[in-house]
Structures are given as C-alpha cells and as structure tokens.
Amino acid sequence: MSYIPIIDEASCIGQGDCMELVPAVFQVDDCARVIGTGPDELILAAAHECPVEAISIVDSETGEQVYP
C-alpha cells in the first residue's frame, strides 16, 4: 500500500506541522505542497496533525480516500 497526500490549498494555513513530521514529503511556504514520498504511517500522522484538516490521503493502489 502507498499513500498519496493531497493538499487543499484553500484550507491550508501554512503552519508547517506536516513538514516538521515528514520533511521529505511536505514543504511549506505560504501553503504546504507535496514534494516527495515517504512512509505511509508518517504521511497519515502528518494529516492527523494538520490543525485545519487540509491534508487528505488517497491509497495509490485502490484510489480510495483513506483520510479524512
């Protein structure tokens, strides 16, 4: 299984919690953006830490939304 994070740019406030948890996957300037891949557990943790729930996660194999 492999998770793909998707950023809702309209919701993102650029706090940077996702980048602190997984800097290989997220970069934050004014808004977060996905820059790479990483362990599914850390991508899911980053989505949970987002204070405005701007990160959704999709399973790359099934296309199903995993979070939220």
PyMOL CGO cylinders between C-alpha atoms (Angstrom):
from pymol import cmd
from pymol.cgo import CYLINDER

trace = [
    CYLINDER, 0.00, 0.00, 0.00, 1.19, 3.52, -0.69, 0.3, 1, 1, 1, 1, 1, 1,
    CYLINDER, 1.19, 3.52, -0.69, -0.50, 6.72, 0.44, 0.3, 1, 1, 1, 1, 1, 1,
    CYLINDER, -0.50, 6.72, 0.44, -0.69, 9.89, -1.62, 0.3, 1, 1, 1, 1, 1, 1,
    CYLINDER, -0.69, 9.89, -1.62, -1.26, 13.12, 0.32, 0.3, 1, 1, 1, 1, 1, 1,
    CYLINDER, -1.26, 13.12, 0.32, -3.34, 15.83, -1.30, 0.3, 1, 1, 1, 1, 1, 1,
    CYLINDER, -3.34, 15.83, -1.30, -3.28, 19.41, -0.02, 0.3, 1, 1, 1, 1, 1, 1,
    CYLINDER, -3.28, 19.41, -0.02, -6.43, 21.54, -0.02, 0.3, 1, 1, 1, 1, 1, 1,
    CYLINDER, -6.43, 21.54, -0.02, -4.72, 24.85, -0.79, 0.3, 1, 1, 1, 1, 1, 1,
    CYLINDER, -4.72, 24.85, -0.79, -7.85, 26.83, 0.08, 0.3, 1, 1, 1, 1, 1, 1,
    CYLINDER, -7.85, 26.83, 0.08, -7.81, 25.40, 3.61, 0.3, 1, 1, 1, 1, 1, 1,
    CYLINDER, -7.81, 25.40, 3.61, -4.06, 25.28, 4.31, 0.3, 1, 1, 1, 1, 1, 1,
    CYLINDER, -4.06, 25.28, 4.31, -2.81, 27.97, 6.70, 0.3, 1, 1, 1, 1, 1, 1,
    CYLINDER, -2.81, 27.97, 6.70, 0.88, 27.10, 6.26, 0.3, 1, 1, 1, 1, 1, 1,
    CYLINDER, 0.88, 27.10, 6.26, 1.52, 26.19, 9.89, 0.3, 1, 1, 1, 1, 1, 1,
    CYLINDER, 1.52, 26.19, 9.89, 4.13, 23.59, 8.93, 0.3, 1, 1, 1, 1, 1, 1,
    CYLINDER, 4.13, 23.59, 8.93, 3.32, 20.67, 11.22, 0.3, 1, 1, 1, 1, 1, 1,
    CYLINDER, 3.32, 20.67, 11.22, 3.30, 18.34, 8.21, 0.3, 1, 1, 1, 1, 1, 1,
    CYLINDER, 3.30, 18.34, 8.21, 6.76, 19.49, 7.14, 0.3, 1, 1, 1, 1, 1, 1,
    CYLINDER, 6.76, 19.49, 7.14, 8.15, 19.03, 10.66, 0.3, 1, 1, 1, 1, 1, 1,
    CYLINDER, 8.15, 19.03, 10.66, 6.90, 15.43, 10.72, 0.3, 1, 1, 1, 1, 1, 1,
    CYLINDER, 6.90, 15.43, 10.72, 7.82, 14.44, 7.16, 0.3, 1, 1, 1, 1, 1, 1,
    CYLINDER, 7.82, 14.44, 7.16, 10.20, 16.95, 5.51, 0.3, 1, 1, 1, 1, 1, 1,
    CYLINDER, 10.20, 16.95, 5.51, 10.86, 14.56, 2.63, 0.3, 1, 1, 1, 1, 1, 1,
    CYLINDER, 10.86, 14.56, 2.63, 7.17, 14.70, 1.69, 0.3, 1, 1, 1, 1, 1, 1,
    CYLINDER, 7.17, 14.70, 1.69, 5.98, 18.23, 2.55, 0.3, 1, 1, 1, 1, 1, 1,
    CYLINDER, 5.98, 18.23, 2.55, 7.38, 21.71, 2.05, 0.3, 1, 1, 1, 1, 1, 1,
    CYLINDER, 7.38, 21.71, 2.05, 5.66, 24.78, 3.43, 0.3, 1, 1, 1, 1, 1, 1,
    CYLINDER, 5.66, 24.78, 3.43, 5.96, 28.35, 2.27, 0.3, 1, 1, 1, 1, 1, 1,
    CYLINDER, 5.96, 28.35, 2.27, 2.64, 30.21, 2.37, 0.3, 1, 1, 1, 1, 1, 1,
    CYLINDER, 2.64, 30.21, 2.37, 0.93, 26.87, 1.81, 0.3, 1, 1, 1, 1, 1, 1,
    CYLINDER, 0.93, 26.87, 1.81, 2.01, 23.23, 2.09, 0.3, 1, 1, 1, 1, 1, 1,
    CYLINDER, 2.01, 23.23, 2.09, 2.88, 21.29, -1.02, 0.3, 1, 1, 1, 1, 1, 1,
    CYLINDER, 2.88, 21.29, -1.02, 3.83, 17.69, -1.66, 0.3, 1, 1, 1, 1, 1, 1,
    CYLINDER, 3.83, 17.69, -1.66, 7.45, 17.31, -2.78, 0.3, 1, 1, 1, 1, 1, 1,
    CYLINDER, 7.45, 17.31, -2.78, 8.07, 13.58, -2.41, 0.3, 1, 1, 1, 1, 1, 1,
    CYLINDER, 8.07, 13.58, -2.41, 7.03, 10.29, -0.90, 0.3, 1, 1, 1, 1, 1, 1,
    CYLINDER, 7.03, 10.29, -0.90, 7.51, 8.71, 2.49, 0.3, 1, 1, 1, 1, 1, 1,
    CYLINDER, 7.51, 8.71, 2.49, 6.28, 6.08, 4.89, 0.3, 1, 1, 1, 1, 1, 1,
    CYLINDER, 6.28, 6.08, 4.89, 2.50, 5.70, 4.98, 0.3, 1, 1, 1, 1, 1, 1,
    CYLINDER, 2.50, 5.70, 4.98, 2.45, 5.92, 8.79, 0.3, 1, 1, 1, 1, 1, 1,
    CYLINDER, 2.45, 5.92, 8.79, 4.19, 9.30, 8.76, 0.3, 1, 1, 1, 1, 1, 1,
    CYLINDER, 4.19, 9.30, 8.76, 2.01, 10.67, 5.97, 0.3, 1, 1, 1, 1, 1, 1,
    CYLINDER, 2.01, 10.67, 5.97, -1.08, 9.66, 7.94, 0.3, 1, 1, 1, 1, 1, 1,
    CYLINDER, -1.08, 9.66, 7.94, 0.38, 11.20, 11.13, 0.3, 1, 1, 1, 1, 1, 1,
    CYLINDER, 0.38, 11.20, 11.13, 1.01, 14.47, 9.28, 0.3, 1, 1, 1, 1, 1, 1,
    CYLINDER, 1.01, 14.47, 9.28, -2.59, 14.56, 8.07, 0.3, 1, 1, 1, 1, 1, 1,
    CYLINDER, -2.59, 14.56, 8.07, -3.83, 13.97, 11.62, 0.3, 1, 1, 1, 1, 1, 1,
    CYLINDER, -3.83, 13.97, 11.62, -1.62, 16.81, 12.92, 0.3, 1, 1, 1, 1, 1, 1,
    CYLINDER, -1.62, 16.81, 12.92, -2.91, 19.38, 10.44, 0.3, 1, 1, 1, 1, 1, 1,
    CYLINDER, -2.91, 19.38, 10.44, -4.92, 21.87, 12.53, 0.3, 1, 1, 1, 1, 1, 1,
    CYLINDER, -4.92, 21.87, 12.53, -7.32, 22.67, 9.67, 0.3, 1, 1, 1, 1, 1, 1,
    CYLINDER, -7.32, 22.67, 9.67, -7.54, 19.19, 8.09, 0.3, 1, 1, 1, 1, 1, 1,
    CYLINDER, -7.54, 19.19, 8.09, -6.09, 20.47, 4.81, 0.3, 1, 1, 1, 1, 1, 1,
    CYLINDER, -6.09, 20.47, 4.81, -4.45, 17.11, 4.00, 0.3, 1, 1, 1, 1, 1, 1,
    CYLINDER, -4.45, 17.11, 4.00, -6.45, 14.26, 2.56, 0.3, 1, 1, 1, 1, 1, 1,
    CYLINDER, -6.45, 14.26, 2.56, -4.90, 10.90, 1.78, 0.3, 1, 1, 1, 1, 1, 1,
    CYLINDER, -4.90, 10.90, 1.78, -5.64, 8.53, -1.08, 0.3, 1, 1, 1, 1, 1, 1,
    CYLINDER, -5.64, 8.53, -1.08, -4.49, 4.92, -1.41, 0.3, 1, 1, 1, 1, 1, 1,
    CYLINDER, -4.49, 4.92, -1.41, -2.47, 4.78, -4.63, 0.3, 1, 1, 1, 1, 1, 1,
    CYLINDER, -2.47, 4.78, -4.63, -3.48, 1.19, -5.36, 0.3, 1, 1, 1, 1, 1, 1,
    CYLINDER, -3.48, 1.19, -5.36, -7.24, 1.45, -4.88, 0.3, 1, 1, 1, 1, 1, 1,
    CYLINDER, -7.24, 1.45, -4.88, -7.86, 5.16, -5.35, 0.3, 1, 1, 1, 1, 1, 1,
    CYLINDER, -7.86, 5.16, -5.35, -9.86, 5.15, -2.12, 0.3, 1, 1, 1, 1, 1, 1,
    CYLINDER, -9.86, 5.15, -2.12, -9.70, 8.12, 0.19, 0.3, 1, 1, 1, 1, 1, 1,
    CYLINDER, -9.70, 8.12, 0.19, -8.12, 6.92, 3.43, 0.3, 1, 1, 1, 1, 1, 1,
    CYLINDER, -8.12, 6.92, 3.43, -8.25, 10.18, 5.38, 0.3, 1, 1, 1, 1, 1, 1,
    CYLINDER, -8.25, 10.18, 5.38, -10.31, 12.04, 6.45, 0.3, 1, 1, 1, 1, 1, 1,
]
cmd.load_cgo(trace, "trace")
